[in-house]
């Protein structure tokens, strides 16, 4: 635990991790016992308690990490700090979350994009004044390059990617994995 706070307070240049904005004047920490850490500061650090009060108390714990590649979170079995206004109390429904770091633009853009018919969406919802995107950046932005050849609608490739990930077509054409249906939630922003 002390190493985590050392990273927040001092950063980690080897991993390109900056000093946390919430921790100022941090010097070092000492683990006293499994539930106690002692901290030293060069000067008072009024934001320290607020900036670190939620660390380690969430519904998930980091179970493994491959820096720059992957972070695995596992449900905290004894989690019992859900705000009372929420109907679900206790342990998270998910067993875990795997966060994959995709540092390369074409990989990030490509994650399951082939299942989206962007041209049909633009043609249906917008006028001719809304051109089809060829990159997340506007054409007038610095660093723009045309990636339209990589941003294609390809239902065959999408189906293969889902098959490879274990999502097989089940009853009524809904893909399932381990008995659970693949359901995507879309956010609608009304004009």
C-alpha positions as CSV (number, residue, x, y, z in Angstrom):
1,X,0.0,0.0,0.0
2,X,2.8,2.4,0.8
3,X,4.2,2.0,-2.7
4,X,0.8,3.1,-4.1
5,X,0.9,6.3,-2.1
6,X,4.6,6.8,-3.1
7,X,3.5,6.7,-6.7
8,X,0.6,9.2,-6.1
9,X,2.9,11.6,-4.1
10,X,6.1,11.2,-6.1
11,X,5.0,9.9,-9.5
12,X,6.8,7.2,-11.4
13,X,9.0,8.5,-14.2
14,X,9.8,5.0,-15.5
15,X,6.0,4.4,-16.1
16,X,5.3,8.0,-17.2
17,X,3.0,8.5,-14.1
18,X,2.9,12.1,-12.9
19,X,2.5,13.3,-9.3
20,X,-1.2,13.2,-8.3
21,X,-2.8,16.7,-8.2
22,X,-4.5,15.8,-4.9
23,X,-1.2,15.2,-3.0
24,X,1.2,18.1,-2.5
25,X,4.5,18.2,-0.5
26,X,4.6,14.4,-0.1
27,X,7.8,13.0,1.2
28,X,7.4,9.3,2.0
29,X,5.2,6.7,3.7
30,X,5.8,3.8,6.1
31,X,3.6,0.7,6.5
32,X,3.2,0.2,10.2
33,X,0.8,-2.9,10.0
34,X,-1.7,-4.3,7.5
35,X,-4.2,-1.5,8.5
36,X,-1.9,1.4,9.2
37,X,0.3,3.6,7.0
38,X,2.2,6.6,8.4
39,X,2.9,9.6,6.0
40,X,5.5,12.3,6.0
41,X,5.1,15.6,4.2
42,X,7.6,18.4,3.6
43,X,4.9,21.0,4.2
44,X,1.2,20.7,5.2
45,X,-0.9,19.0,2.5
46,X,-4.6,20.0,3.1
47,X,-5.9,18.1,0.1
48,X,-4.4,14.8,1.1
49,X,-7.3,13.3,3.1
50,X,-9.9,14.4,0.6
51,X,-7.8,13.2,-2.4
52,X,-7.1,9.8,-0.9
53,X,-10.2,9.0,1.1
54,X,-11.8,6.8,-1.5
55,X,-8.7,4.8,-2.4
56,X,-9.2,1.1,-1.7
57,X,-12.9,1.4,-0.7
58,X,-14.6,0.8,-4.1
59,X,-16.5,-2.2,-5.3
60,X,-13.4,-3.6,-7.2
61,X,-9.8,-4.3,-6.3
62,X,-6.9,-4.4,-8.7
63,X,-6.0,-8.1,-9.0
64,X,-3.2,-7.9,-11.6
65,X,-1.5,-5.4,-13.9
66,X,0.7,-5.4,-17.0
67,X,1.8,-1.8,-17.1
68,X,0.8,-0.1,-20.3
69,X,-1.1,-3.2,-21.5
70,X,-3.7,-4.5,-19.1
71,X,-5.4,-3.9,-15.7
72,X,-7.6,-6.6,-14.1
73,X,-10.1,-5.6,-11.5
74,X,-11.9,-8.2,-9.3
75,X,-15.2,-7.7,-7.3
76,X,-14.6,-6.9,-3.7
77,X,-16.6,-9.7,-2.0
78,X,-17.3,-7.8,1.2
79,X,-18.2,-4.4,-0.4
80,X,-20.9,-2.7,1.6
81,X,-20.6,1.0,1.0
82,X,-23.2,1.6,-1.8
83,X,-25.0,5.0,-1.3
84,X,-28.5,4.2,0.2
85,X,-30.3,5.9,-2.8
86,X,-29.3,2.9,-5.0
87,X,-31.5,-0.2,-5.0
88,X,-28.7,-2.7,-5.3
89,X,-26.6,-2.9,-2.2
90,X,-23.5,-5.0,-1.5
91,X,-21.2,-6.8,-3.9
92,X,-21.0,-5.7,-7.5
93,X,-22.9,-7.9,-10.0
94,X,-19.8,-8.2,-12.2
95,X,-17.1,-10.6,-11.1
96,X,-14.5,-8.5,-12.6
97,X,-13.4,-6.0,-15.3
98,X,-10.4,-6.2,-17.6
99,X,-9.2,-2.9,-19.0
100,X,-7.0,-3.2,-22.1
101,X,-4.8,-0.3,-22.9
102,X,-4.8,0.4,-26.6
103,X,-2.2,3.1,-27.1
104,X,-2.3,3.1,-31.0
105,X,-5.1,5.1,-32.6
106,X,-5.9,2.5,-35.3
107,X,-6.3,-0.2,-32.6
108,X,-8.5,2.0,-30.4
109,X,-10.7,3.1,-33.3
110,X,-10.9,-0.5,-34.6
111,X,-12.3,-2.1,-31.4
112,X,-15.6,-3.6,-32.7
113,X,-16.2,-0.6,-35.1
114,X,-17.0,-2.8,-38.0
115,X,-20.4,-3.6,-36.6
116,X,-21.5,0.1,-36.9
117,X,-22.9,1.3,-40.2
118,X,-21.8,4.9,-39.8
119,X,-22.9,5.9,-43.3
120,X,-26.4,4.6,-42.7
121,X,-26.6,6.5,-39.4
122,X,-25.4,9.8,-41.0
123,X,-27.6,9.4,-44.1
124,X,-30.7,8.6,-41.9
125,X,-30.3,11.1,-39.1
126,X,-28.5,14.0,-40.6
127,X,-28.4,16.1,-43.7
128,X,-25.7,16.3,-46.4
129,X,-24.1,19.0,-44.3
130,X,-22.8,16.3,-42.0
131,X,-20.0,14.4,-43.7
132,X,-19.0,10.9,-42.7
133,X,-16.1,11.0,-40.2
134,X,-12.8,9.7,-41.4
135,X,-11.0,10.1,-38.0
136,X,-12.0,11.2,-34.5
137,X,-10.3,14.6,-35.3
138,X,-11.8,17.1,-37.5
139,X,-10.2,17.5,-41.0
140,X,-9.1,21.0,-40.0
141,X,-7.3,19.8,-36.8
142,X,-3.6,19.4,-36.6
143,X,-2.5,15.8,-36.9
144,X,-5.5,14.8,-39.1
145,X,-5.0,11.9,-41.4
146,X,-7.7,10.1,-43.5
147,X,-8.4,6.7,-42.0
148,X,-11.6,6.1,-43.9
149,X,-10.3,2.8,-45.4
150,X,-10.0,1.4,-41.9
151,X,-13.3,2.7,-40.7
152,X,-15.5,0.4,-42.8
153,X,-18.7,-1.3,-42.0
154,X,-18.0,-5.1,-42.2
155,X,-20.7,-7.3,-40.7
156,X,-18.8,-10.5,-41.6
157,X,-15.6,-9.3,-39.8
158,X,-17.8,-8.2,-36.9
159,X,-19.4,-11.6,-36.6
160,X,-16.0,-13.3,-36.7
161,X,-14.7,-11.0,-34.0
162,X,-17.7,-11.8,-31.8
163,X,-17.4,-15.5,-32.5
164,X,-13.7,-15.4,-31.6
165,X,-14.6,-13.7,-28.3
166,X,-17.0,-16.5,-27.4
167,X,-20.3,-14.6,-28.2
168,X,-22.3,-17.2,-30.2
169,X,-25.7,-16.7,-31.8
170,X,-28.4,-18.0,-29.5
171,X,-32.2,-18.0,-29.5
172,X,-33.9,-15.3,-31.6
173,X,-30.5,-14.3,-33.1
174,X,-29.2,-12.7,-29.8
175,X,-25.6,-13.5,-29.1
176,X,-24.8,-15.2,-25.9
177,X,-21.8,-16.2,-23.8
178,X,-21.9,-18.5,-20.9
179,X,-25.7,-18.2,-20.8
180,X,-25.7,-14.4,-20.7
181,X,-27.1,-12.3,-23.6
182,X,-25.1,-9.6,-25.3
183,X,-27.0,-6.4,-24.6
184,X,-25.7,-3.0,-25.5
185,X,-27.1,0.2,-23.9
186,X,-27.3,3.3,-26.2
187,X,-27.5,6.8,-24.8
188,X,-30.0,9.0,-26.6
189,X,-29.3,12.7,-26.6
190,X,-32.5,14.5,-27.6
191,X,-32.2,17.7,-29.6
